[in-house]
Amino acid sequence: MSSATLQERLKSDASSLEIVDVREPSEFKSGHIAKARNIPLGTLDRMLAEIPKDKDVVFVCRSGARSSMAARKAQKGGLKAIYNLTGGMSSWSGPVKK
């Protein structure tokens, strides 16, 4: 999912989205998408059950590599509507919460 598409979805239909930032807590604290929750990639396997299955899940990291791995893990874990923020936070042009 592109940065522009995610920004549009956040404006029009934010309640249908679950944004999961898989960066480490220190990276997350330095700036993240306001609605995102932090679940570092290393803890994702045991936290998958906490991610709603009835929402579109968008995984985010710094550049897109870790979030791509997270999306594959989530798919294996049974999540269906899975997206990866293309280019990660490096390409995010929307507001950032610190």
WONORZI-V465763 format. One record per residue. RES is the residue in one letter. PSI is psi in degrees with one decimal (NA if undefined). Layout:
BEGIN
RES_PSI, RES_PSI
END
This chain:
BEGIN
M_133.8, S_162.5, S_-43.6, A_-42.3, T_-43.3, L_-41.4, Q_-41.2, E_-44.8, R_-38.0, L_-34.4, K_-38.4, S_-27.4, D_46.3, A_-30.9, S_-16.3, S_2.0, L_146.4, E_114.5, I_122.8, V_115.4, D_115.8, V_13.1, R_168.8, E_154.6, P_-38.6, S_-37.1, E_-43.0, F_-44.6, K_-25.2, S_-12.7, G_128.2, H_166.7, I_133.4, A_-40.6, K_-4.2, A_148.3, R_147.2, N_115.1, I_95.2, P_145.6, L_-39.5, G_-18.0, T_0.0, L_-42.2, D_-44.6, R_-11.3, M_-4.8, L_-36.5, A_-20.6, E_-7.8, I_124.6, P_134.7, K_-11.1, D_12.1, K_160.3, D_123.4, V_124.8, V_119.1, F_140.2, V_141.6, C_-156.5, R_-47.9, S_-11.3, G_-13.4, A_-52.7, R_-37.2, S_-30.1, S_-42.7, M_-41.3, A_-40.7, A_-40.7, R_-43.2, K_-42.8, A_-38.5, Q_-44.4, K_-29.2, G_0.4, G_-2.2, L_145.8, K_-54.3, A_87.4, I_135.2, Y_154.8, N_128.6, L_110.3, T_123.6, G_-3.7, G_-157.1, M_-22.1, S_-27.8, S_-4.7, W_123.7, S_4.3, G_-174.8, P_148.5, V_133.8, K_136.7, K_NA
END
